[in-house]
Amino acid sequence: MTLLACGYVLGRLRARARCRRLRLDLAMARHLAEHDSLTGLMNRSGAQHFYETRTAAGTTLAAVLVDLDGFKAVNDTWGHQVGDAQLMAVARRLTDACASIGAVASRLSGDEFLLLVPDADADLVQEQVMGILAQLGTPITLLAGDALMVSLTPGASAGIAVPQRDEPWSNLLRHADIALYQAKSLGGQAVLYTSGMQHPARRDLPGVRLRNSPLVNYA
């Protein structure tokens, strides 16, 4: 083989190696952009991409917003270290529960999680979600620092939205959020969104000051 041919082959090999590294770097960047750094679950962007990809392929997915009850008190009492540990424990429980029904879990922000559940039969999804909430409600023992162990019993509420045909992501999340508000008002429930269900009017929200009136607290 001539020196020129050898140089050509070596150049091709180096180019392929650079392409492989570039593909790996791009895949890593995509993963970081679509996953939550604390729990390892998909984040909002990743969940949206997953939903839109699957629905484009013909899969129907229900959206289930899961919000922890009393999480702020955990942070305020035991600190963010314990709060973060609880979030990671909840993420593991949600992942395990989702695996058994073919669903996926993601973390949208703070203590709010999103489950994307296939098949989307309303009654079945609501039954499955109530089972998941029951699994979440078993005690968790966490390290609070200085060898102090804290036992917490997570509680959660869930809002469920089953999509209509070709329903966009933003509508589905809005409906799940409305159902979640209703669930939070009941405490530890899984509420299914139904047509006409709405967020409360602004005057019904806790701590709203109406014009020319004293502060009204409906809590």
NORCORSUL-V582656 format. One record per pair of residues at least 12 apart in sequence whose ideal C-beta (glycine too) atoms are under 8 Angstrom apart, sorted by sequence separation. I is the first residue (numbers start at 1). J is the second residue. D is the distance in Angstrom with one decimal. If there is no record, write none. Layout:
I & J & D
I & J & D
This chain:
33 & 45 & 6.3
34 & 46 & 3.1
51 & 63 & 7.7
71 & 83 & 6.8
74 & 86 & 5.9
103 & 115 & 5.3
104 & 116 & 5.2
117 & 129 & 7.8
139 & 151 & 5.2
140 & 152 & 5.2
161 & 173 & 7.6
179 & 191 & 4.6
206 & 218 & 5.2
207 & 219 & 7.5
33 & 46 & 7.8
103 & 116 & 6.0
139 & 152 & 6.8
140 & 153 & 7.4
179 & 192 & 6.3
205 & 218 & 7.5
206 & 219 & 4.6
91 & 105 & 6.8
103 & 117 & 4.3
115 & 129 & 7.5
139 & 153 & 4.9
140 & 154 & 6.4
161 & 175 & 3.8
179 & 193 & 4.0
204 & 218 & 6.6
34 & 49 & 6.2
71 & 86 & 7.4
102 & 117 & 7.9
103 & 118 & 6.5
138 & 153 & 7.2
161 & 176 & 3.9
178 & 193 & 6.0
182 & 197 & 6.8
91 & 107 & 6.5
101 & 117 & 6.6
102 & 118 & 5.1
137 & 153 & 6.4
160 & 176 & 6.5
98 & 115 & 6.0
101 & 118 & 7.9
102 & 119 & 7.9
115 & 132 & 7.4
137 & 154 & 6.4
159 & 176 & 4.7
176 & 193 & 6.5
68 & 86 & 7.8
136 & 154 & 5.2
137 & 155 & 6.0
159 & 177 & 6.2
161 & 179 & 6.2
175 & 193 & 4.3
179 & 197 & 6.6
181 & 199 & 5.8
94 & 113 & 5.9
98 & 117 & 7.9
136 & 155 & 7.6
137 & 156 & 7.5
159 & 178 & 6.9
160 & 179 & 5.7
178 & 197 & 5.4
181 & 200 & 7.4
87 & 107 & 7.5
136 & 156 & 5.2
159 & 179 & 3.2
178 & 198 & 6.3
94 & 115 & 6.8
159 & 180 & 2.9
178 & 199 & 5.6
68 & 90 & 6.7
91 & 113 & 7.4
158 & 180 & 6.7
159 & 181 & 7.1
175 & 197 & 7.7
177 & 199 & 8.0
90 & 113 & 7.2
133 & 156 & 5.5
157 & 180 & 6.4
159 & 182 & 7.0
87 & 111 & 6.6
133 & 157 & 7.7
159 & 183 & 5.3
103 & 128 & 7.9
133 & 158 & 6.2
158 & 183 & 5.7
132 & 158 & 7.7
157 & 183 & 3.9
101 & 128 & 5.5
157 & 184 & 4.8
66 & 94 & 7.1
129 & 158 & 5.0
157 & 186 & 7.4
157 & 187 & 6.8
160 & 190 & 6.2
162 & 192 & 7.3
129 & 160 & 6.0
157 & 188 & 5.9
158 & 189 & 7.5
159 & 190 & 7.9
160 & 191 & 6.8
161 & 192 & 7.9
162 & 193 & 7.5
155 & 187 & 7.8
156 & 188 & 7.0
157 & 189 & 5.9
158 & 190 & 4.2
159 & 191 & 5.7
160 & 192 & 4.7
161 & 193 & 4.5
155 & 188 & 5.4
157 & 190 & 7.5
158 & 191 & 7.3
160 & 193 & 6.4
97 & 131 & 7.5
98 & 132 & 7.9
126 & 160 & 5.9
157 & 191 & 7.8
159 & 193 & 6.7
97 & 132 & 4.5
125 & 160 & 5.8
125 & 162 & 6.6
94 & 132 & 7.0
97 & 135 & 5.5
122 & 160 & 7.6
71 & 110 & 7.5
71 & 111 & 4.0
122 & 162 & 4.9
121 & 162 & 8.0
93 & 135 & 6.0
94 & 136 & 7.5
120 & 162 & 4.8
65 & 108 & 7.7
68 & 111 & 4.0
93 & 136 & 5.7
120 & 163 & 6.7
67 & 111 & 6.3
68 & 112 & 8.0
67 & 112 & 5.0
38 & 84 & 6.1
66 & 112 & 7.2
67 & 113 & 7.7
90 & 136 & 6.3
65 & 112 & 6.4
66 & 113 & 4.4
39 & 87 & 6.1
65 & 113 & 7.5
66 & 114 & 7.3
38 & 87 & 6.3
39 & 88 & 5.6
65 & 114 & 5.8
66 & 115 & 6.4
38 & 88 & 6.6
41 & 91 & 5.4
64 & 114 & 6.9
40 & 91 & 7.1
63 & 114 & 6.4
64 & 115 & 4.0
89 & 140 & 4.9
137 & 188 & 7.6
39 & 91 & 3.7
63 & 115 & 7.6
64 & 116 & 7.7
41 & 94 & 7.8
63 & 116 & 6.3
64 & 117 & 6.0
89 & 142 & 7.1
41 & 95 & 7.2
50 & 104 & 6.5
62 & 116 & 7.3
63 & 117 & 8.0
86 & 140 & 6.4
61 & 116 & 4.6
62 & 117 & 4.6
133 & 188 & 6.6
50 & 106 & 7.8
61 & 117 & 6.5
62 & 118 & 8.0
86 & 142 & 6.3
47 & 104 & 7.9
61 & 118 & 5.9
62 & 119 & 8.0
85 & 142 & 4.5
133 & 190 & 6.1
60 & 118 & 7.0
62 & 120 & 4.1
85 & 143 & 7.0
47 & 106 & 4.0
59 & 118 & 6.0
60 & 119 & 6.7
61 & 120 & 6.4
114 & 173 & 7.9
46 & 106 & 6.3
60 & 120 & 4.4
62 & 122 & 7.8
82 & 142 & 5.4
130 & 190 & 5.0
47 & 108 & 7.3
64 & 125 & 7.1
82 & 143 & 7.9
129 & 190 & 4.2
42 & 104 & 6.9
44 & 106 & 7.3
54 & 116 & 7.7
82 & 144 & 5.2
114 & 176 & 7.8
42 & 105 & 7.7
43 & 106 & 6.4
62 & 125 & 4.9
66 & 129 & 8.0
81 & 144 & 7.2
41 & 105 & 5.5
42 & 106 & 3.8
43 & 107 & 6.4
44 & 108 & 4.9
81 & 145 & 6.5
90 & 154 & 6.0
126 & 190 & 5.6
41 & 106 & 5.0
42 & 107 & 7.6
43 & 108 & 7.2
44 & 109 & 7.2
51 & 116 & 5.9
64 & 129 & 5.4
79 & 144 & 7.4
89 & 154 & 7.9
41 & 107 & 4.7
50 & 116 & 6.5
66 & 132 & 7.6
78 & 144 & 5.2
79 & 145 & 7.6
86 & 152 & 6.1
90 & 156 & 7.9
126 & 192 & 5.2
47 & 114 & 5.4
66 & 133 & 7.7
125 & 192 & 7.7
39 & 107 & 5.2
82 & 150 & 6.0
86 & 154 & 6.6
38 & 107 & 7.5
47 & 116 & 6.6
36 & 106 & 7.5
44 & 114 & 7.8
66 & 136 & 7.9
82 & 152 & 7.8
122 & 192 & 5.8
36 & 107 & 4.5
41 & 113 & 7.5
78 & 150 & 5.8
74 & 152 & 6.5
69 & 154 & 7.9
70 & 155 & 6.3
68 & 154 & 6.0
69 & 155 & 3.9
68 & 155 & 7.0
69 & 156 & 6.0
68 & 156 & 5.2
69 & 157 & 6.1
67 & 156 & 6.4
66 & 156 & 5.3
67 & 157 & 5.6
66 & 157 & 7.5
67 & 158 & 7.6
66 & 158 & 4.9
65 & 158 & 6.5
64 & 158 & 5.5
65 & 159 & 4.6
64 & 159 & 7.2
64 & 160 & 5.1
63 & 160 & 7.4
64 & 161 & 7.9
62 & 160 & 6.2
63 & 161 & 4.8
62 & 161 & 6.6
62 & 162 & 4.7
63 & 163 & 7.5
62 & 163 & 6.9
61 & 163 & 7.1
60 & 163 & 6.5
55 & 163 & 7.7
65 & 173 & 7.5
63 & 172 & 4.8
63 & 173 & 6.1
55 & 166 & 7.9
65 & 176 & 4.4
63 & 175 & 7.7
64 & 176 & 6.7
65 & 177 & 6.0
63 & 176 & 4.4
67 & 180 & 5.9
65 & 179 & 7.6
65 & 180 & 4.5
69 & 184 & 7.5
52 & 169 & 6.3
67 & 184 & 6.6
51 & 169 & 5.7
69 & 187 & 6.8
69 & 188 & 6.5
48 & 169 & 5.3
51 & 172 & 7.6
64 & 190 & 7.8
